[in-house]
């Protein structure tokens, strides 16, 4: 499956860059190379494994009995942790640094640098499943690229995600459900784990989840327990939207 209607460059690592100059708010939009590298180190240590297991379980349990070879799109895929673990599909992110890492680690997938907030560069009805794991939420484009029997998996940070670092957050589920009014909610669950982190791992986590300058480069970080938590919502295309 290839992006439609765009001139593109293929990088040495295999990803496709479709980002146009007018779509850039900076020279290097999206997560920085430093943030992406920190997230990769953190994920490689397995701390988010229980969250990944929950995502995989939702996808596999739902698709049991459906077509064997699924076409999956991960919008806002970052360095490819979730999509690459599922084995195949297409990932889009605005960060060149993230997509480059994804392409090097998971060459079996197709990786594209593009702004999914504006447009998803695939034809109508291209995918069986679209995923947005703490990523982009372009309901109109998600519906366009999904088949009429397609599904959408959305994950948002739960209120207790990183509570030890930034306090209790908001519950985003009702707002997320309302944002996808053309879809029918079929499953909802919370995935939570507590990771025991070294000071170095806390530093990587802060670098990965905060904007540049917020991670406290000179600060000392101590070993601690950190809560990681996602609210997972599985939708299917509503009959009224077909």
C-alpha positions in Angstrom: 0.0 0.0 0.0 1.5 3.4 -1.0 0.4 7.0 -0.4 -1.6 8.5 -3.2 -1.3 11.7 -5.1 2.0 13.0 -3.6 5.5 13.5 -4.8 7.8 12.0 -2.2 11.3 11.2 -1.2 12.4 7.8 0.1 15.0 8.0 2.8 17.9 5.7 3.1 16.3 4.0 6.1 13.2 3.3 4.0 10.6 5.9 5.2 8.6 8.2 2.9 8.7 12.0 3.5 5.5 13.8 2.4 5.7 16.8 4.7 5.3 20.0 2.8 7.0 23.3 3.7 3.6 25.0 4.5 2.9 22.2 7.0 6.0 23.1 9.1 5.7 25.4 12.1 9.4 24.8 12.7 12.4 23.4 10.8 11.9 20.1 12.7 8.3 19.7 13.6 7.1 17.0 16.1 9.1 15.3 18.7 12.8 16.1 18.7 15.6 13.6 18.1 16.5 13.8 21.8 12.9 13.1 22.9 12.5 10.2 20.5 15.8 8.6 21.6 14.8 8.9 25.2 11.4 7.3 24.5 13.0 4.5 22.6 15.4 3.8 25.5 12.6 3.8 28.0 10.4 1.5 25.9 13.2 -0.9 25.2 13.5 -1.5 28.9 10.0 -3.0 28.9 8.3 -0.6 31.3 5.3 -0.1 29.0 5.0 -3.8 28.2 1.7 -4.2 30.0 0.2 -1.3 28.1 1.4 -2.8 24.8 -0.1 -6.2 25.8 -3.5 -4.5 26.4 -3.4 -2.9 23.0 -2.5 -6.1 21.3 -5.2 -8.0 23.2 -7.9 -5.5 22.1 -6.8 -5.7 18.4 -6.4 -9.5 18.3 -9.5 -10.4 20.3 -11.6 -8.1 18.3 -10.3 -9.3 14.9 -10.7 -13.0 15.8 -12.8 -14.4 12.9 -12.2 -11.3 10.7 -10.0 -11.3 7.6 -6.6 -12.8 8.4 -4.5 -10.1 6.8 -5.5 -6.8 8.2 -4.6 -3.3 6.9 -3.7 -1.2 9.9 -2.9 2.5 10.1 -1.2 4.0 13.2 -1.8 7.8 13.1 0.8 9.6 15.3 2.9 6.4 15.5 6.0 8.0 17.0 9.0 5.6 16.9 6.6 2.7 15.9 6.4 0.8 19.2 2.8 -0.3 19.0 2.4 -0.8 15.2 5.8 -2.5 14.9 4.8 -4.9 17.7 1.7 -5.9 15.8 3.9 -6.9 12.9 2.6 -5.0 9.9 0.8 -1.9 8.7 1.4 1.8 7.9 2.5 4.5 10.4 2.3 8.3 10.0 4.0 10.9 12.2 5.1 14.5 11.7 8.5 13.8 13.4 11.2 12.8 11.0 13.4 11.6 13.9 10.6 9.3 15.1 9.8 7.9 11.7 13.5 7.3 10.9 13.8 5.2 14.1 10.6 3.3 13.2 11.8 2.5 9.7 15.1 1.2 11.0 13.6 -1.0 13.7 10.5 -2.3 11.8 11.2 -2.5 8.1 8.2 -4.7 7.5 5.9 -1.7 7.9 5.4 1.4 5.8 6.5 4.6 7.5 5.5 8.1 6.4 6.4 11.6 7.6 3.2 13.6 7.2 0.8 15.8 9.1 -2.2 13.6 9.9 -4.0 16.6 11.4 -4.4 17.9 7.9 -4.7 14.9 5.6 -4.0 11.2 5.6 -2.3 10.3 2.3 -4.2 7.2 1.5 -7.2 6.4 -0.6 -10.7 6.1 0.7 -11.5 2.8 2.5 -7.8 1.7 2.6 -7.8 0.2 6.2 -9.5 -2.3 8.4 -8.2 -0.7 11.6 -6.9 2.8 12.5 -5.1 3.3 15.7 -4.4 6.5 17.6 -2.3 5.7 20.6 -1.9 9.0 22.5 -1.6 10.4 19.0 -3.6 12.3 16.4 -7.4 12.5 16.4 -8.6 13.5 13.0 -12.1 11.9 13.0 -13.0 13.0 9.5 -9.9 11.5 7.9 -10.0 8.4 10.1 -13.5 7.7 8.8 -12.5 8.4 5.2 -9.7 5.9 5.1 -11.6 3.2 7.0 -13.6 0.5 5.3 -17.3 0.3 6.1 -16.6 -2.6 8.4 -13.6 -1.0 9.9 -12.6 -0.2 13.5 -10.9 2.6 15.3 -8.7 2.1 18.4 -8.1 5.3 20.4 -5.9 5.5 23.5 -5.6 8.5 25.7 -3.6 9.1 28.9 -5.7 8.1 31.9 -6.1 10.5 34.9 -3.4 8.7 36.9 -0.9 8.4 34.1 2.4 9.8 35.4 0.6 11.0 38.5 3.9 11.0 40.5 5.5 13.4 38.0 2.7 15.9 37.1 -0.2 15.2 39.5 -3.6 13.8 38.6 -4.9 14.6 35.1 -8.3 14.9 33.6 -10.5 12.0 32.4 -10.5 12.4 28.6 -12.7 9.5 27.7 -16.1 11.3 27.5 -14.6 14.1 25.4 -12.9 11.5 23.1 -16.1 9.5 22.7 -18.0 12.8 21.7 -15.3 13.6 19.2 -16.0 10.4 17.3 -19.8 10.7 16.9 -19.7 9.0 13.5 -18.4 5.8 15.3 -20.0 3.4 17.7 -18.2 2.6 21.0 -17.9 -1.2 21.3 -15.2 -1.6 24.0 -13.7 0.6 26.7 -11.1 -0.4 29.3 -8.2 1.0 31.3 -4.7 -0.4 31.2 -2.4 0.5 34.1 1.0 -0.6 35.3 3.5 0.7 37.9 7.1 0.8 36.8 10.0 0.8 39.2 12.5 3.3 37.6 16.1 4.3 38.2 17.0 8.0 38.2 18.3 7.7 34.6 15.0 6.1 33.5 13.0 8.9 35.1 15.1 11.4 33.2 14.4 9.5 29.9 10.7 9.4 30.7 10.5 13.2 31.5 12.5 13.9 28.3 10.1 11.8 26.3 6.8 13.2 27.6 7.5 16.8 28.2 8.2 19.5 25.7 11.8 20.6 25.2 13.0 22.6 28.2 10.6 21.1 30.6 12.6 18.0 31.4 15.1 19.7 33.7 18.3 18.8 32.1 20.4 19.8 35.1 18.0 18.3 37.7 18.8 15.2 39.7 16.3 12.3 39.3 15.9 9.6 41.9 14.7 6.0 41.6 10.9 5.9 42.1 7.7 4.1 41.2 5.8 5.7 38.3 2.3 4.9 37.1 1.7 4.4 33.4 -2.0 4.3 32.4 -4.1 4.4 29.2 -7.8 4.6 28.6 -8.5 2.4 25.5 -11.6 2.9 23.4 -12.5 0.6 20.5 -15.0 2.1 18.0 -16.6 0.7 14.8 -18.0 2.7 11.9 -21.6 3.5 12.8 -24.3 2.2 10.5 -25.6 5.7 10.1 -22.2 6.8 8.8 -21.9 4.2 6.1 
